[in-house]
Amino acid sequence: MDFLGVLYDNWSLSFWGNNIFNKIHATRAFFFGLEAPNFEDKLYVQLGAPRHLGASFDYEF
């Protein structure tokens, strides 16, 4: 997601970010019986990516 950018002739500069407020959120979850000896169902959750900010510079020639 671009937040701010500049485009001029054959170059551009943009600043971007993902999850800018660094919220913890689940992207997927499931119940699965994986642990011995009883193999009872347990909730497994994969969390989303943490805050990621950056800048991109592009030049076309």
N, CA, C and O atoms as a Tripos MOL2 file, in Angstrom:
@<TRIPOS>MOLECULE
protein
  244   243    61     0     0
PROTEIN
NO_CHARGES

@<TRIPOS>ATOM
      1 N           0.8500   -1.1630    0.0000 N.3       1 MET1
      2 CA          0.0000    0.0000    0.0000 C.3       1 MET1
      3 C           0.9020    1.2330    0.0000 C.2       1 MET1
      4 O           1.6720    1.4340    0.9380 O.2       1 MET1
      5 N           0.8140    2.0420   -1.0220 N.am      2 ASP2
      6 CA          1.5790    3.2820   -1.0820 C.3       2 ASP2
      7 C           0.8740    4.3570   -0.2710 C.2       2 ASP2
      8 O          -0.3390    4.5330   -0.3800 O.2       2 ASP2
      9 N           1.6410    5.0750    0.5420 N.am      3 PHE3
     10 CA          1.0880    6.1700    1.3270 C.3       3 PHE3
     11 C           1.3680    7.5140    0.6880 C.2       3 PHE3
     12 O           0.5180    8.4040    0.6740 O.2       3 PHE3
     13 N           2.5570    7.6450    0.1660 N.am      4 LEU4
     14 CA          2.9750    8.9260   -0.3670 C.3       4 LEU4
     15 C           3.9620    8.6410   -1.4820 C.2       4 LEU4
     16 O           4.8350    7.7850   -1.3360 O.2       4 LEU4
     17 N           3.8340    9.3400   -2.5820 N.am      5 GLY5
     18 CA          4.7460    9.0890   -3.6850 C.3       5 GLY5
     19 C           4.9600   10.3250   -4.5300 C.2       5 GLY5
     20 O           4.1430   11.2460   -4.5490 O.2       5 GLY5
     21 N           6.0950   10.3190   -5.2360 N.am      6 VAL6
     22 CA          6.4630   11.3940   -6.1430 C.3       6 VAL6
     23 C           6.8460   10.7550   -7.4710 C.2       6 VAL6
     24 O           7.6230    9.8010   -7.5030 O.2       6 VAL6
     25 N           6.3070   11.2760   -8.5560 N.am      7 LEU7
     26 CA          6.6190   10.7820   -9.8890 C.3       7 LEU7
     27 C           7.1460   11.9510  -10.7100 C.2       7 LEU7
     28 O           6.4960   12.9920  -10.8120 O.2       7 LEU7
     29 N           8.3300   11.7740  -11.2950 N.am      8 TYR8
     30 CA          8.9380   12.8490  -12.0680 C.3       8 TYR8
     31 C           9.7040   12.2460  -13.2350 C.2       8 TYR8
     32 O          10.5810   11.4080  -13.0250 O.2       8 TYR8
     33 N           9.3940   12.6520  -14.4520 N.am      9 ASP9
     34 CA         10.0300   12.1400  -15.6820 C.3       9 ASP9
     35 C          10.1790   10.6240  -15.6360 C.2       9 ASP9
     36 O           9.1980    9.8940  -15.7720 O.2       9 ASP9
     37 N          11.4000   10.1580  -15.4460 N.am     10 ASN10
     38 CA         11.6550    8.7130  -15.5170 C.3      10 ASN10
     39 C          12.0230    8.1070  -14.1570 C.2      10 ASN10
     40 O          12.6070    7.0240  -14.1130 O.2      10 ASN10
     41 N          11.6980    8.7740  -13.0560 N.am     11 TRP11
     42 CA         11.9430    8.1960  -11.7390 C.3      11 TRP11
     43 C          10.7440    8.4360  -10.8230 C.2      11 TRP11
     44 O           9.9400    9.3420  -11.0440 O.2      11 TRP11
     45 N          10.6510    7.6140   -9.8060 N.am     12 SER12
     46 CA          9.5850    7.7770   -8.8090 C.3      12 SER12
     47 C          10.1040    7.3540   -7.4370 C.2      12 SER12
     48 O          10.9820    6.4990   -7.3240 O.2      12 SER12
     49 N           9.5570    7.9540   -6.4280 N.am     13 LEU13
     50 CA          9.8910    7.6470   -5.0420 C.3      13 LEU13
     51 C           8.5770    7.4750   -4.2990 C.2      13 LEU13
     52 O           7.7070    8.3430   -4.3670 O.2      13 LEU13
     53 N           8.4260    6.3630   -3.5910 N.am     14 SER14
     54 CA          7.1950    6.1320   -2.8380 C.3      14 SER14
     55 C           7.5210    5.5560   -1.4670 C.2      14 SER14
     56 O           8.4980    4.8270   -1.2950 O.2      14 SER14
     57 N           6.6820    5.8980   -0.5000 N.am     15 PHE15
     58 CA          6.7800    5.3700    0.8540 C.3      15 PHE15
     59 C           5.5560    4.5120    1.0860 C.2      15 PHE15
     60 O           4.4520    4.8820    0.6880 O.2      15 PHE15
     61 N           5.7380    3.3670    1.7270 N.am     16 TRP16
     62 CA          4.6600    2.4040    1.8680 C.3      16 TRP16
     63 C           4.7170    1.7140    3.2300 C.2      16 TRP16
     64 O           5.7070    1.8220    3.9530 O.2      16 TRP16
     65 N           3.6580    1.0150    3.5620 N.am     17 GLY17
     66 CA          3.6220    0.2700    4.8130 C.3      17 GLY17
     67 C           2.5080   -0.7530    4.8320 C.2      17 GLY17
     68 O           1.4950   -0.6080    4.1470 O.2      17 GLY17
     69 N           2.7100   -1.7810    5.6210 N.am     18 ASN18
     70 CA          1.7130   -2.8250    5.8690 C.3      18 ASN18
     71 C           1.5700   -2.9900    7.3760 C.2      18 ASN18
     72 O           2.5630   -2.9670    8.1030 O.2      18 ASN18
     73 N           0.3450   -3.1550    7.8420 N.am     19 ASN19
     74 CA          0.0600   -3.3180    9.2690 C.3      19 ASN19
     75 C           0.7340   -2.2000   10.0720 C.2      19 ASN19
     76 O           1.4580   -2.4680   11.0310 O.2      19 ASN19
     77 N           0.4930   -0.9640    9.6790 N.am     20 ILE20
     78 CA          1.2200    0.1690   10.2690 C.3      20 ILE20
     79 C           0.9430    0.3740   11.7480 C.2      20 ILE20
     80 O           1.7570    0.9910   12.4350 O.2      20 ILE20
     81 N          -0.1840   -0.1250   12.2670 N.am     21 PHE21
     82 CA         -0.4620    0.0010   13.6960 C.3      21 PHE21
     83 C          -0.0060   -1.2350   14.4710 C.2      21 PHE21
     84 O          -0.2540   -1.3420   15.6720 O.2      21 PHE21
     85 N           0.6600   -2.1660   13.7870 N.am     22 ASN22
     86 CA          1.2560   -3.3610   14.3880 C.3      22 ASN22
     87 C           0.2370   -4.1700   15.1960 C.2      22 ASN22
     88 O           0.5380   -4.6220   16.3010 O.2      22 ASN22
     89 N          -0.9660   -4.3530   14.6470 N.am     23 LYS23
     90 CA         -2.0000   -5.1360   15.3190 C.3      23 LYS23
     91 C          -1.7020   -6.6280   15.1680 C.2      23 LYS23
     92 O          -1.2990   -7.0960   14.1030 O.2      23 LYS23
     93 N          -1.9090   -7.3490   16.2480 N.am     24 ILE24
     94 CA         -1.7470   -8.8080   16.2150 C.3      24 ILE24
     95 C          -3.0690   -9.3950   15.7380 C.2      24 ILE24
     96 O          -4.1180   -9.1380   16.3300 O.2      24 ILE24
     97 N          -3.0180  -10.1850   14.6650 N.am     25 HIS25
     98 CA         -4.2320  -10.7700   14.1040 C.3      25 HIS25
     99 C          -3.9210  -12.1480   13.5360 C.2      25 HIS25
    100 O          -2.8100  -12.4180   13.0790 O.2      25 HIS25
    101 N          -4.9230  -13.0060   13.5770 N.am     26 ALA26
    102 CA         -4.7700  -14.3590   13.0450 C.3      26 ALA26
    103 C          -5.0960  -14.3500   11.5550 C.2      26 ALA26
    104 O          -6.0960  -13.7730   11.1290 O.2      26 ALA26
    105 N          -4.2410  -14.9930   10.7750 N.am     27 THR27
    106 CA         -4.5140  -15.1050    9.3460 C.3      27 THR27
    107 C          -5.1470  -16.4520    9.0150 C.2      27 THR27
    108 O          -5.8740  -16.5770    8.0290 O.2      27 THR27
    109 N          -4.8680  -17.4560    9.8400 N.am     28 ARG28
    110 CA         -5.5370  -18.7510    9.6850 C.3      28 ARG28
    111 C          -5.4210  -19.5150   10.9940 C.2      28 ARG28
    112 O          -4.4970  -19.3000   11.7780 O.2      28 ARG28
    113 N          -6.3690  -20.4060   11.2120 N.am     29 ALA29
    114 CA         -6.3800  -21.2200   12.4290 C.3      29 ALA29
    115 C          -7.1120  -22.5290   12.1390 C.2      29 ALA29
    116 O          -7.9990  -22.5870   11.2880 O.2      29 ALA29
    117 N          -6.7200  -23.5730   12.8630 N.am     30 PHE30
    118 CA         -7.4020  -24.8560   12.7020 C.3      30 PHE30
    119 C          -7.1800  -25.7030   13.9450 C.2      30 PHE30
    120 O          -6.2220  -25.5000   14.6900 O.2      30 PHE30
    121 N          -8.0870  -26.6610   14.1590 N.am     31 PHE31
    122 CA         -7.9560  -27.6400   15.2260 C.3      31 PHE31
    123 C          -7.3620  -28.9030   14.6200 C.2      31 PHE31
    124 O          -7.7640  -29.3460   13.5440 O.2      31 PHE31
    125 N          -6.3860  -29.4770   15.3410 N.am     32 PHE32
    126 CA         -5.7270  -30.6600   14.8080 C.3      32 PHE32
    127 C          -5.2010  -31.4790   15.9730 C.2      32 PHE32
    128 O          -4.6000  -30.9310   16.8980 O.2      32 PHE32
    129 N          -5.4230  -32.7930   15.9360 N.am     33 GLY33
    130 CA         -4.9030  -33.6980   16.9580 C.3      33 GLY33
    131 C          -3.5210  -34.1820   16.5720 C.2      33 GLY33
    132 O          -3.3910  -35.1310   15.7980 O.2      33 GLY33
    133 N          -2.4860  -33.5440   17.0980 N.am     34 LEU34
    134 CA         -1.1240  -33.8260   16.6470 C.3      34 LEU34
    135 C          -0.2080  -34.3470   17.7470 C.2      34 LEU34
    136 O           0.8380  -34.9280   17.4570 O.2      34 LEU34
    137 N          -0.5940  -34.1430   19.0190 N.am     35 GLU35
    138 CA          0.3160  -34.4550   20.1180 C.3      35 GLU35
    139 C          -0.0740  -35.7630   20.8030 C.2      35 GLU35
    140 O          -1.2070  -35.9410   21.2480 O.2      35 GLU35
    141 N           0.9010  -36.6720   20.8740 N.am     36 ALA36
    142 CA          0.6920  -37.9610   21.5400 C.3      36 ALA36
    143 C           0.6200  -37.7350   23.0430 C.2      36 ALA36
    144 O           1.1200  -36.7020   23.4890 O.2      36 ALA36
    145 N           0.0610  -38.5780   23.8380 N.am     37 PRO37
    146 CA         -0.4630  -39.8910   23.4750 C.3      37 PRO37
    147 C          -1.9510  -39.8620   23.1150 C.2      37 PRO37
    148 O          -2.4290  -40.7900   22.4620 O.2      37 PRO37
    149 N          -2.7000  -38.8250   23.5190 N.am     38 ASN38
    150 CA         -4.1580  -38.8510   23.3100 C.3      38 ASN38
    151 C          -4.5890  -38.2450   21.9830 C.2      38 ASN38
    152 O          -5.7130  -38.4760   21.5370 O.2      38 ASN38
    153 N          -3.7280  -37.4830   21.3540 N.am     39 PHE39
    154 CA         -4.0300  -36.8110   20.0750 C.3      39 PHE39
    155 C          -5.3290  -36.0010   20.1480 C.2      39 PHE39
    156 O          -6.1590  -36.0400   19.2410 O.2      39 PHE39
    157 N          -5.4790  -35.2610   21.2680 N.am     40 GLU40
    158 CA         -6.6500  -34.4030   21.4260 C.3      40 GLU40
    159 C          -6.5150  -33.1950   20.5070 C.2      40 GLU40
    160 O          -5.4160  -32.7090   20.2420 O.2      40 GLU40
    161 N          -7.6640  -32.7260   20.0300 N.am     41 ASP41
    162 CA         -7.6510  -31.5490   19.1560 C.3      41 ASP41
    163 C          -7.1000  -30.3340   19.8940 C.2      41 ASP41
    164 O          -7.4680  -30.0720   21.0390 O.2      41 ASP41
    165 N          -6.2230  -29.6030   19.2330 N.am     42 LYS42
    166 CA         -5.6140  -28.4020   19.7890 C.3      42 LYS42
    167 C          -5.7110  -27.3150   18.7300 C.2      42 LYS42
    168 O          -5.5930  -27.5900   17.5360 O.2      42 LYS42
    169 N          -5.9250  -26.0840   19.1690 N.am     43 LEU43
    170 CA         -6.0260  -24.9590   18.2550 C.3      43 LEU43
    171 C          -4.6280  -24.4920   17.8590 C.2      43 LEU43
    172 O          -3.8030  -24.1880   18.7210 O.2      43 LEU43
    173 N          -4.3640  -24.4360   16.5600 N.am     44 TYR44
    174 CA         -3.1190  -23.9140   16.0170 C.3      44 TYR44
    175 C          -3.4600  -22.6440   15.2390 C.2      44 TYR44
    176 O          -4.3720  -22.6500   14.4120 O.2      44 TYR44
    177 N          -2.7360  -21.5630   15.4980 N.am     45 VAL45
    178 CA         -3.0300  -20.2650   14.8990 C.3      45 VAL45
    179 C          -1.7700  -19.7130   14.2490 C.2      45 VAL45
    180 O          -0.6850  -19.7700   14.8270 O.2      45 VAL45
    181 N          -1.9220  -19.1800   13.0470 N.am     46 GLN46
    182 CA         -0.8260  -18.4810   12.3860 C.3      46 GLN46
    183 C          -1.1330  -16.9900   12.4340 C.2      46 GLN46
    184 O          -2.1900  -16.5470   11.9850 O.2      46 GLN46
    185 N          -0.1990  -16.2260   12.9830 N.am     47 LEU47
    186 CA         -0.3900  -14.7930   13.1240 C.3      47 LEU47
    187 C           0.0630  -14.0560   11.8710 C.2      47 LEU47
    188 O           0.9200  -14.5340   11.1270 O.2      47 LEU47
    189 N          -0.5220  -12.8910   11.6520 N.am     48 GLY48
    190 CA         -0.1610  -12.0560   10.5120 C.3      48 GLY48
    191 C           1.2100  -11.4210   10.6890 C.2      48 GLY48
    192 O           1.7930  -11.4510   11.7730 O.2      48 GLY48
    193 N           1.7010  -10.8590    9.6240 N.am     49 ALA49
    194 CA          3.0250  -10.2320    9.6290 C.3      49 ALA49
    195 C           3.0310   -8.9870   10.5110 C.2      49 ALA49
    196 O           2.0120   -8.3040   10.6210 O.2      49 ALA49
    197 N           4.1680   -8.6850   11.1400 N.am     50 PRO50
    198 CA          4.2720   -7.4700   11.9460 C.3      50 PRO50
    199 C           4.3600   -6.2270   11.0580 C.2      50 PRO50
    200 O           4.3130   -6.3250    9.8320 O.2      50 PRO50
    201 N           4.4870   -5.0740   11.6830 N.am     51 ARG51
    202 CA          4.5970   -3.8070   10.9540 C.3      51 ARG51
    203 C           5.7550   -3.8800    9.9590 C.2      51 ARG51
    204 O           6.8280   -4.4040   10.2590 O.2      51 ARG51
    205 N           5.5060   -3.3460    8.7820 N.am     52 HIS52
    206 CA          6.5200   -3.3490    7.7220 C.3      52 HIS52
    207 C           6.4200   -2.0210    6.9880 C.2      52 HIS52
    208 O           5.4340   -1.7610    6.2980 O.2      52 HIS52
    209 N           7.4330   -1.1860    7.1330 N.am     53 LEU53
    210 CA          7.4710    0.1270    6.5060 C.3      53 LEU53
    211 C           8.6620    0.1780    5.5590 C.2      53 LEU53
    212 O           9.6640   -0.5040    5.7770 O.2      53 LEU53
    213 N           8.5530    0.9810    4.5160 N.am     54 GLY54
    214 CA          9.6780    1.0680    3.6000 C.3      54 GLY54
    215 C           9.5180    2.1880    2.5970 C.2      54 GLY54
    216 O           8.5260    2.9170    2.5880 O.2      54 GLY54
    217 N          10.5170    2.3000    1.7640 N.am     55 ALA55
    218 CA         10.5290    3.2760    0.6820 C.3      55 ALA55
    219 C          11.0270    2.5840   -0.5750 C.2      55 ALA55
    220 O          11.8760    1.6940   -0.5140 O.2      55 ALA55
    221 N          10.4980    2.9960   -1.7030 N.am     56 SER56
    222 CA         10.9250    2.4330   -2.9830 C.3      56 SER56
    223 C          11.3390    3.5560   -3.9180 C.2      56 SER56
    224 O          10.6710    4.5840   -4.0220 O.2      56 SER56
    225 N          12.4450    3.3360   -4.5880 N.am     57 PHE57
    226 CA         12.9150    4.2740   -5.6010 C.3      57 PHE57
    227 C          12.9850    3.5220   -6.9180 C.2      57 PHE57
    228 O          13.6520    2.4900   -7.0050 O.2      57 PHE57
    229 N          12.3090    4.0200   -7.9430 N.am     58 ASP58
    230 CA         12.3060    3.3870   -9.2650 C.3      58 ASP58
    231 C          12.8430    4.3630  -10.2880 C.2      58 ASP58
    232 O          12.5270    5.5520  -10.2760 O.2      58 ASP58
    233 N          13.6660    3.8260  -11.1760 N.am     59 TYR59
    234 CA         14.2250    4.6300  -12.2530 C.3      59 TYR59
    235 C          14.1140    3.8440  -13.5550 C.2      59 TYR59
    236 O          14.5350    2.6890  -13.6210 O.2      59 TYR59
    237 N          13.5560    4.4560  -14.5770 N.am     60 GLU60
    238 CA         13.4340    3.8030  -15.8820 C.3      60 GLU60
    239 C          14.3310    4.5180  -16.8840 C.2      60 GLU60
    240 O          14.3200    5.7440  -16.9990 O.2      60 GLU60
    241 N          15.1050    3.7180  -17.6010 N.am     61 PHE61
    242 CA         15.9720    4.2950  -18.6150 C.3      61 PHE61
    243 C          15.8230    3.5550  -19.9240 C.2      61 PHE61
    244 O          16.4800    3.9000  -20.9060 O.2      61 PHE61
@<TRIPOS>BOND
     1     1     2 1
     2     2     3 1
     3     3     4 2
     4     3     5 am
     5     5     6 1
     6     6     7 1
     7     7     8 2
     8     7     9 am
     9     9    10 1
    10    10    11 1
    11    11    12 2
    12    11    13 am
    13    13    14 1
    14    14    15 1
    15    15    16 2
    16    15    17 am
    17    17    18 1
    18    18    19 1
    19    19    20 2
    20    19    21 am
    21    21    22 1
    22    22    23 1
    23    23    24 2
    24    23    25 am
    25    25    26 1
    26    26    27 1
    27    27    28 2
    28    27    29 am
    29    29    30 1
    30    30    31 1
    31    31    32 2
    32    31    33 am
    33    33    34 1
    34    34    35 1
    35    35    36 2
    36    35    37 am
    37    37    38 1
    38    38    39 1
    39    39    40 2
    40    39    41 am
    41    41    42 1
    42    42    43 1
    43    43    44 2
    44    43    45 am
    45    45    46 1
    46    46    47 1
    47    47    48 2
    48    47    49 am
    49    49    50 1
    50    50    51 1
    51    51    52 2
    52    51    53 am
    53    53    54 1
    54    54    55 1
    55    55    56 2
    56    55    57 am
    57    57    58 1
    58    58    59 1
    59    59    60 2
    60    59    61 am
    61    61    62 1
    62    62    63 1
    63    63    64 2
    64    63    65 am
    65    65    66 1
    66    66    67 1
    67    67    68 2
    68    67    69 am
    69    69    70 1
    70    70    71 1
    71    71    72 2
    72    71    73 am
    73    73    74 1
    74    74    75 1
    75    75    76 2
    76    75    77 am
    77    77    78 1
    78    78    79 1
    79    79    80 2
    80    79    81 am
    81    81    82 1
    82    82    83 1
    83    83    84 2
    84    83    85 am
    85    85    86 1
    86    86    87 1
    87    87    88 2
    88    87    89 am
    89    89    90 1
    90    90    91 1
    91    91    92 2
    92    91    93 am
    93    93    94 1
    94    94    95 1
    95    95    96 2
    96    95    97 am
    97    97    98 1
    98    98    99 1
    99    99   100 2
   100    99   101 am
   101   101   102 1
   102   102   103 1
   103   103   104 2
   104   103   105 am
   105   105   106 1
   106   106   107 1
   107   107   108 2
   108   107   109 am
   109   109   110 1
   110   110   111 1
   111   111   112 2
   112   111   113 am
   113   113   114 1
   114   114   115 1
   115   115   116 2
   116   115   117 am
   117   117   118 1
   118   118   119 1
   119   119   120 2
   120   119   121 am
   121   121   122 1
   122   122   123 1
   123   123   124 2
   124   123   125 am
   125   125   126 1
   126   126   127 1
   127   127   128 2
   128   127   129 am
   129   129   130 1
   130   130   131 1
   131   131   132 2
   132   131   133 am
   133   133   134 1
   134   134   135 1
   135   135   136 2
   136   135   137 am
   137   137   138 1
   138   138   139 1
   139   139   140 2
   140   139   141 am
   141   141   142 1
   142   142   143 1
   143   143   144 2
   144   143   145 am
   145   145   146 1
   146   146   147 1
   147   147   148 2
   148   147   149 am
   149   149   150 1
   150   150   151 1
   151   151   152 2
   152   151   153 am
   153   153   154 1
   154   154   155 1
   155   155   156 2
   156   155   157 am
   157   157   158 1
   158   158   159 1
   159   159   160 2
   160   159   161 am
   161   161   162 1
   162   162   163 1
   163   163   164 2
   164   163   165 am
   165   165   166 1
   166   166   167 1
   167   167   168 2
   168   167   169 am
   169   169   170 1
   170   170   171 1
   171   171   172 2
   172   171   173 am
   173   173   174 1
   174   174   175 1
   175   175   176 2
   176   175   177 am
   177   177   178 1
   178   178   179 1
   179   179   180 2
   180   179   181 am
   181   181   182 1
   182   182   183 1
   183   183   184 2
   184   183   185 am
   185   185   186 1
   186   186   187 1
   187   187   188 2
   188   187   189 am
   189   189   190 1
   190   190   191 1
   191   191   192 2
   192   191   193 am
   193   193   194 1
   194   194   195 1
   195   195   196 2
   196   195   197 am
   197   197   198 1
   198   198   199 1
   199   199   200 2
   200   199   201 am
   201   201   202 1
   202   202   203 1
   203   203   204 2
   204   203   205 am
   205   205   206 1
   206   206   207 1
   207   207   208 2
   208   207   209 am
   209   209   210 1
   210   210   211 1
   211   211   212 2
   212   211   213 am
   213   213   214 1
   214   214   215 1
   215   215   216 2
   216   215   217 am
   217   217   218 1
   218   218   219 1
   219   219   220 2
   220   219   221 am
   221   221   222 1
   222   222   223 1
   223   223   224 2
   224   223   225 am
   225   225   226 1
   226   226   227 1
   227   227   228 2
   228   227   229 am
   229   229   230 1
   230   230   231 1
   231   231   232 2
   232   231   233 am
   233   233   234 1
   234   234   235 1
   235   235   236 2
   236   235   237 am
   237   237   238 1
   238   238   239 1
   239   239   240 2
   240   239   241 am
   241   241   242 1
   242   242   243 1
   243   243   244 2
@<TRIPOS>SUBSTRUCTURE
     1 MET1         2 RESIDUE 1 A MET
     2 ASP2         6 RESIDUE 1 A ASP
     3 PHE3        10 RESIDUE 1 A PHE
     4 LEU4        14 RESIDUE 1 A LEU
     5 GLY5        18 RESIDUE 1 A GLY
     6 VAL6        22 RESIDUE 1 A VAL
     7 LEU7        26 RESIDUE 1 A LEU
     8 TYR8        30 RESIDUE 1 A TYR
     9 ASP9        34 RESIDUE 1 A ASP
    10 ASN10       38 RESIDUE 1 A ASN
    11 TRP11       42 RESIDUE 1 A TRP
    12 SER12       46 RESIDUE 1 A SER
    13 LEU13       50 RESIDUE 1 A LEU
    14 SER14       54 RESIDUE 1 A SER
    15 PHE15       58 RESIDUE 1 A PHE
    16 TRP16       62 RESIDUE 1 A TRP
    17 GLY17       66 RESIDUE 1 A GLY
    18 ASN18       70 RESIDUE 1 A ASN
    19 ASN19       74 RESIDUE 1 A ASN
    20 ILE20       78 RESIDUE 1 A ILE
    21 PHE21       82 RESIDUE 1 A PHE
    22 ASN22       86 RESIDUE 1 A ASN
    23 LYS23       90 RESIDUE 1 A LYS
    24 ILE24       94 RESIDUE 1 A ILE
    25 HIS25       98 RESIDUE 1 A HIS
    26 ALA26      102 RESIDUE 1 A ALA
    27 THR27      106 RESIDUE 1 A THR
    28 ARG28      110 RESIDUE 1 A ARG
    29 ALA29      114 RESIDUE 1 A ALA
    30 PHE30      118 RESIDUE 1 A PHE
    31 PHE31      122 RESIDUE 1 A PHE
    32 PHE32      126 RESIDUE 1 A PHE
    33 GLY33      130 RESIDUE 1 A GLY
    34 LEU34      134 RESIDUE 1 A LEU
    35 GLU35      138 RESIDUE 1 A GLU
    36 ALA36      142 RESIDUE 1 A ALA
    37 PRO37      146 RESIDUE 1 A PRO
    38 ASN38      150 RESIDUE 1 A ASN
    39 PHE39      154 RESIDUE 1 A PHE
    40 GLU40      158 RESIDUE 1 A GLU
    41 ASP41      162 RESIDUE 1 A ASP
    42 LYS42      166 RESIDUE 1 A LYS
    43 LEU43      170 RESIDUE 1 A LEU
    44 TYR44      174 RESIDUE 1 A TYR
    45 VAL45      178 RESIDUE 1 A VAL
    46 GLN46      182 RESIDUE 1 A GLN
    47 LEU47      186 RESIDUE 1 A LEU
    48 GLY48      190 RESIDUE 1 A GLY
    49 ALA49      194 RESIDUE 1 A ALA
    50 PRO50      198 RESIDUE 1 A PRO
    51 ARG51      202 RESIDUE 1 A ARG
    52 HIS52      206 RESIDUE 1 A HIS
    53 LEU53      210 RESIDUE 1 A LEU
    54 GLY54      214 RESIDUE 1 A GLY
    55 ALA55      218 RESIDUE 1 A ALA
    56 SER56      222 RESIDUE 1 A SER
    57 PHE57      226 RESIDUE 1 A PHE
    58 ASP58      230 RESIDUE 1 A ASP
    59 TYR59      234 RESIDUE 1 A TYR
    60 GLU60      238 RESIDUE 1 A GLU
    61 PHE61      242 RESIDUE 1 A PHE
